[in-house]
Amino acid sequence: MDQAARPQGLDESTPESLAVRARGVGVYRQGRWILKDVDWNVPAGACVAVLGPNGCGKSTLTRVVSGYLWPTEGTVSVLGEAFGSVNLHELRESLRLVQPTGMAEPDPEMSALEVAETGAFGTVGLYREATAEIRAEAERLLATVGLRAVMKTPYQNLSSGERIRCLMARAMVRKPRLLLLDEPTSGLDLLAREQVLATIQSLHDQDDPPTVVLITHHLEELPPAVSRVLVLQDGRVAAEGDPESVLRSDLLSEVYQCPLEVVRADGRYYSRVSPGAWSSLLSAGGAD
């Protein structure tokens, strides 16, 4: 880990104040370590990001934290419960994982409101009639994420950006304590991406917000709410800490193997690559 980016008092935080606590976590599959020696603290109620290039282990770490992948080594505690001594099925009632394309897709003919309501039951379909309280909460959350006008629209007719925001509203119906967002802006155009980021910010700005973990490749996809960033490189921690100390040009140029400049504006970060570097990038690629 980059020493300058190591958070002060990493080992002094009490488990009760952490939504996620990982120590020495490694995942070994098909002859290689996908994750190795990962130490990570996620403060309860914070909005944090996991950043890194393709294949660095971001989604694997998400699967470990959500209890869908057991680590080969190390210890993991989520919401104060240690893996190995907690019922993972019960623990998952307090956390939600949102992905643009999940293992189970909602019924395409269901309305956006009905999809959001299924979050109260933990099912893909709506097999029970939602109570007035559930419906009111689903409507409130859809309005919060900017989907008030399309509540009655079939899910299949929503745009990609509207679908991911609908799934975020669905995830929040049962008020989870931990919300895992695995590349929620993947494949979206500029407007849809910004709407998703605005949604993340709005959820964090609510009273008693859930802990939010955002998985992404790109600096541009970090909303101002992000207070800590974990950077992964080849399955290991390259840096962890507050955005200002971690999102540095020298560090990220090494992680992404690309000469880039980090620019900050209005609480957000952006990466710039000079066209003058393109020839060297192509030469490097041809040498592999």
LOSE-227532 format. One record per residue (C-alpha): x, y, z; residue number from 1; residue in three letters. Coordinates in Angstrom, 1 decimal. Layout:
BEGIN
       px       py       pz    nr   rest
        X        Y        Z   NUM    ALA
...
REM end
This chain:
BEGIN
       px       py       pz    nr   rest
      0.0      0.0      0.0     1    MET
      1.1      3.5     -0.7     2    ASP
      2.3      4.7      2.7     3    GLN
      1.3      8.3      2.1     4    ALA
     -2.2      7.1      1.4     5    ALA
     -2.5      4.8      4.3     6    ARG
     -5.3      6.1      6.6     7    PRO
     -4.1      7.0     10.1     8    GLN
     -5.2      4.6     12.8     9    GLY
     -6.0      1.8     10.3    10    LEU
     -5.8     -0.8     13.1    11    ASP
     -7.4      1.3     15.8    12    GLU
    -10.9      1.5     14.4    13    SER
    -13.4     -0.5     16.4    14    THR
    -15.3     -3.2     14.5    15    PRO
    -18.6     -1.5     15.6    16    GLU
    -17.8      1.6     13.7    17    SER
    -17.1     -0.2     10.5    18    LEU
    -19.4     -1.5      7.8    19    ALA
    -16.7     -3.6      6.3    20    VAL
    -13.4     -4.8      7.8    21    ARG
    -11.1     -7.0      5.8    22    ALA
     -7.7     -8.3      7.0    23    ARG
     -5.3    -10.2      4.8    24    GLY
     -8.0    -11.2      2.3    25    VAL
     -6.9    -13.3     -0.7    26    GLY
     -8.8    -15.2     -3.4    27    VAL
     -7.0    -17.9     -5.3    28    TYR
     -8.6    -19.3     -8.4    29    ARG
     -7.3    -21.3    -11.4    30    GLN
     -3.7    -21.1    -10.4    31    GLY
     -3.4    -17.4     -9.6    32    ARG
     -4.2    -14.9     -6.8    33    TRP
     -7.1    -12.7     -7.9    34    ILE
     -6.9    -10.8     -4.6    35    LEU
     -3.9    -10.9     -2.2    36    LYS
     -3.2     -9.3      1.2    37    ASP
     -6.1     -6.9      1.1    38    VAL
     -6.6     -4.8      4.2    39    ASP
     -9.6     -2.5      4.0    40    TRP
    -11.8     -0.5      6.4    41    ASN
    -15.1      1.0      5.3    42    VAL
    -16.6      3.4      8.0    43    PRO
    -20.3      2.9      8.7    44    ALA
    -22.4      5.6      6.9    45    GLY
    -19.6      6.6      4.5    46    ALA
    -19.6      6.6      0.7    47    CYS
    -16.4      5.0     -0.5    48    VAL
    -15.1      3.9     -3.9    49    ALA
    -13.0      0.9     -5.2    50    VAL
    -11.1      2.1     -8.2    51    LEU
     -8.8      0.3    -10.7    52    GLY
     -8.4     -1.1    -14.2    53    PRO
    -10.0     -4.2    -15.6    54    ASN
     -8.9     -7.4    -14.0    55    GLY
     -7.6     -5.8    -10.8    56    CYS
    -10.0     -7.6     -8.5    57    GLY
    -12.7     -5.0     -7.9    58    LYS
    -15.7     -7.2     -8.6    59    SER
    -14.1    -10.1     -6.8    60    THR
    -13.8     -8.0     -3.7    61    LEU
    -17.5     -7.0     -4.1    62    THR
    -18.5    -10.7     -4.3    63    ARG
    -16.5    -11.4     -1.1    64    VAL
    -18.1     -8.6      0.8    65    VAL
    -21.6     -9.6     -0.3    66    SER
    -21.0    -13.1      0.9    67    GLY
    -21.2    -14.8     -2.6    68    TYR
    -17.5    -15.7     -2.8    69    LEU
    -15.6    -17.2      0.1    70    TRP
    -12.0    -15.9      0.5    71    PRO
     -9.1    -18.3      0.3    72    THR
     -7.4    -16.6      3.2    73    GLU
     -7.9    -13.7      5.6    74    GLY
    -10.9    -12.5      7.6    75    THR
    -13.9    -10.5      6.7    76    VAL
    -16.5     -8.7      8.9    77    SER
    -19.6     -7.0      7.4    78    VAL
    -21.9     -4.8      9.5    79    LEU
    -20.1     -6.0     12.6    80    GLY
    -20.6     -9.7     11.8    81    GLU
    -17.6    -12.0     11.2    82    ALA
    -17.8    -14.4      8.3    83    PHE
    -17.7    -17.9      9.5    84    GLY
    -19.8    -17.2     12.6    85    SER
    -22.8    -15.4     10.9    86    VAL
    -25.7    -16.6      8.9    87    ASN
    -24.9    -15.1      5.5    88    LEU
    -28.5    -15.4      4.3    89    HIS
    -29.7    -13.3      7.2    90    GLU
    -26.8    -10.9      6.8    91    LEU
    -27.7    -10.2      3.2    92    ARG
    -31.1     -8.9      4.4    93    GLU
    -29.1     -5.8      5.5    94    SER
    -27.1     -5.3      2.3    95    LEU
    -28.0     -4.9     -1.3    96    ARG
    -25.8     -5.5     -4.4    97    LEU
    -26.8     -3.5     -7.6    98    VAL
    -25.3     -4.4    -11.0    99    GLN
    -26.3     -3.1    -14.4   100    PRO
    -26.8     -6.8    -15.5   101    THR
    -27.5     -9.1    -12.6   102    GLY
    -28.0    -12.9    -12.4   103    MET
    -31.7    -12.4    -12.3   104    ALA
    -33.4     -9.7    -14.3   105    GLU
    -36.8     -8.2    -13.4   106    PRO
    -39.9     -9.2    -15.5   107    ASP
    -39.6     -6.8    -18.5   108    PRO
    -43.4     -6.2    -18.5   109    GLU
    -43.5     -5.0    -14.9   110    MET
    -43.8     -1.2    -14.3   111    SER
    -40.9      0.7    -12.8   112    ALA
    -43.0      1.0     -9.6   113    LEU
    -43.7     -2.7     -9.4   114    GLU
    -39.9     -3.5     -9.9   115    VAL
    -39.1     -1.1     -7.0   116    ALA
    -41.8     -2.7     -4.9   117    GLU
    -40.2     -6.2     -5.3   118    THR
    -37.3     -4.8     -3.2   119    GLY
    -39.5     -5.2     -0.1   120    ALA
    -39.8     -8.9     -0.7   121    PHE
    -36.3     -9.8     -2.0   122    GLY
    -37.8    -11.4     -5.1   123    THR
    -37.4    -10.7     -8.8   124    VAL
    -41.1    -10.9     -9.5   125    GLY
    -44.0     -9.3     -7.5   126    LEU
    -45.7    -12.4     -6.0   127    TYR
    -47.5    -10.6     -3.3   128    ARG
    -49.5     -7.4     -3.3   129    GLU
    -47.5     -4.5     -1.9   130    ALA
    -48.9     -2.7      1.1   131    THR
    -49.8      0.9      1.0   132    ALA
    -46.7      1.6      3.1   133    GLU
    -44.4     -0.3      0.7   134    ILE
    -45.9      1.4     -2.4   135    ARG
    -45.5      4.8     -0.8   136    ALA
    -41.8      4.1      0.0   137    GLU
    -41.2      2.8     -3.6   138    ALA
    -42.9      5.9     -5.0   139    GLU
    -40.8      8.2     -2.8   140    ARG
    -37.5      6.5     -3.8   141    LEU
    -38.4      6.6     -7.5   142    LEU
    -39.0     10.3     -7.1   143    ALA
    -35.7     10.7     -5.3   144    THR
    -33.8      9.0     -8.2   145    VAL
    -35.6     11.2    -10.8   146    GLY
    -38.1      8.6    -12.1   147    LEU
    -41.4     10.1    -10.9   148    ARG
    -42.5     10.5    -14.6   149    ALA
    -41.9      6.9    -15.6   150    VAL
    -43.3      5.0    -12.5   151    MET
    -45.9      3.3    -14.7   152    LYS
    -43.6      2.6    -17.6   153    THR
    -42.8     -1.0    -18.3   154    PRO
    -39.2     -1.9    -17.2   155    TYR
    -38.4     -3.0    -20.8   156    GLN
    -39.2      0.5    -22.1   157    ASN
    -36.8      2.2    -19.7   158    LEU
    -33.5      3.4    -20.9   159    SER
    -30.3      1.8    -19.5   160    SER
    -29.8      4.7    -17.1   161    GLY
    -33.4      4.6    -16.0   162    GLU
    -33.1      0.9    -15.3   163    ARG
    -30.1      1.2    -13.1   164    ILE
    -31.7      4.0    -11.1   165    ARG
    -34.9      1.9    -10.8   166    CYS
    -32.8     -0.9     -9.4   167    LEU
    -31.2      1.5     -6.9   168    MET
    -34.6      2.6     -5.7   169    ALA
    -35.5     -1.1     -5.5   170    ARG
    -32.4     -1.8     -3.4   171    ALA
    -33.3      1.0     -0.9   172    MET
    -36.9      0.0     -0.2   173    VAL
    -35.9     -2.2      2.7   174    ARG
    -33.5      0.4      4.0   175    LYS
    -30.3     -1.6      3.7   176    PRO
    -27.3     -0.7      5.9   177    ARG
    -24.9     -1.4      3.1   178    LEU
    -25.4     -0.7     -0.6   179    LEU
    -22.9     -2.2     -3.0   180    LEU
    -22.9     -0.6     -6.5   181    LEU
    -20.8     -2.6     -9.0   182    ASP
    -20.0     -0.4    -12.0   183    GLU
    -23.5      1.2    -12.1   184    PRO
    -22.6      3.6    -14.9   185    THR
    -21.2      1.0    -17.2   186    SER
    -22.3      1.6    -20.8   187    GLY
    -24.2      4.7    -20.1   188    LEU
    -24.0      8.0    -22.0   189    ASP
    -23.0     11.2    -20.4   190    LEU
    -26.5     12.3    -19.3   191    LEU
    -27.4      8.9    -17.9   192    ALA
    -24.1      8.6    -16.1   193    ARG
    -24.5     12.0    -14.4   194    GLU
    -28.1     11.1    -13.4   195    GLN
    -26.8      7.9    -11.7   196    VAL
    -24.1      9.9     -9.9   197    LEU
    -26.6     12.4     -8.8   198    ALA
    -28.7      9.5     -7.5   199    THR
    -25.8      8.2     -5.4   200    ILE
    -25.2     11.7     -4.0   201    GLN
    -28.9     12.2     -3.2   202    SER
    -29.0      8.8     -1.4   203    LEU
    -25.9      9.7      0.7   204    HIS
    -27.4     13.2      1.5   205    ASP
    -30.5     11.7      3.1   206    GLN
    -30.8     11.4      6.9   207    ASP
    -29.2      8.2      8.2   208    ASP
    -27.8      7.1      4.8   209    PRO
    -26.6      3.6      4.1   210    PRO
    -22.9      2.8      3.7   211    THR
    -22.3      3.0      0.0   212    VAL
    -19.5      1.2     -1.8   213    VAL
    -19.1      2.2     -5.4   214    LEU
    -17.0      0.0     -7.8   215    ILE
    -15.7      1.8    -10.9   216    THR
    -12.9      2.1    -13.4   217    HIS
    -13.0      5.9    -13.9   218    HIS
    -12.2      8.9    -11.7   219    LEU
    -15.0     10.8    -13.5   220    GLU
    -17.6      8.4    -11.9   221    GLU
    -16.8      9.4     -8.3   222    LEU
    -19.5     11.8     -6.8   223    PRO
    -18.4     14.4     -4.2   224    PRO
    -19.9     12.2     -1.5   225    ALA
    -16.9      9.8     -1.8   226    VAL
    -14.8     10.3      1.3   227    SER
    -12.4      7.3      0.9   228    ARG
    -10.9      5.5     -2.1   229    VAL
     -9.4      2.0     -2.3   230    LEU
     -7.2      1.6     -5.4   231    VAL
     -6.4     -2.0     -6.5   232    LEU
     -3.7     -3.1     -8.9   233    GLN
     -3.2     -6.7     -9.9   234    ASP
     -5.3     -7.9     -7.0   235    GLY
     -3.4     -6.0     -4.3   236    ARG
     -3.9     -2.6     -2.6   237    VAL
     -2.0      0.1     -4.4   238    ALA
     -3.3      2.8     -2.1   239    ALA
     -6.2      3.6      0.3   240    GLU
     -7.2      6.8      1.9   241    GLY
     -9.0     10.1      1.3   242    ASP
     -9.4     11.2     -2.4   243    PRO
     -6.9     14.0     -2.2   244    GLU
     -4.1     11.7     -1.0   245    SER
     -4.9      8.8     -3.2   246    VAL
     -6.1     10.3     -6.6   247    LEU
     -2.6     11.5     -7.6   248    ARG
     -1.2     11.7    -11.1   249    SER
      1.9      9.7    -10.3   250    ASP
      0.1      6.9     -8.5   251    LEU
     -2.7      6.4    -11.0   252    LEU
     -0.3      6.6    -14.0   253    SER
      1.5      3.6    -12.5   254    GLU
     -1.7      1.7    -11.7   255    VAL
     -3.3      2.3    -15.1   256    TYR
      0.0      2.0    -16.9   257    GLN
     -0.8      5.2    -18.8   258    CYS
      0.7      8.7    -18.3   259    PRO
     -2.2     10.7    -17.0   260    LEU
     -2.9     13.9    -15.2   261    GLU
     -5.5     14.1    -12.4   262    VAL
     -7.5     17.3    -12.4   263    VAL
     -9.9     18.3     -9.6   264    ARG
    -12.9     20.7    -10.0   265    ALA
    -16.0     21.2     -7.8   266    ASP
    -15.2     18.3     -5.6   267    GLY
    -14.9     15.9     -8.5   268    ARG
    -11.8     14.3    -10.1   269    TYR
    -11.0     13.8    -13.8   270    TYR
     -8.2     12.1    -15.7   271    SER
     -6.5     13.6    -18.8   272    ARG
     -4.2     11.8    -21.2   273    VAL
     -2.2     13.9    -23.7   274    SER
     -2.5     12.7    -27.3   275    PRO
      1.3     13.1    -27.3   276    GLY
      1.4      9.9    -25.3   277    ALA
     -0.7      7.8    -27.7   278    TRP
      2.2      6.6    -29.9   279    SER
      4.1      5.2    -26.8   280    SER
      0.9      3.5    -25.6   281    LEU
      0.5      1.7    -29.0   282    LEU
      4.2      0.8    -29.0   283    SER
      3.8     -0.7    -25.6   284    ALA
      0.7     -2.6    -26.6   285    GLY
      2.5     -4.0    -29.7   286    GLY
      5.4     -5.3    -27.6   287    ALA
      3.1     -7.5    -25.4   288    ASP
REM end
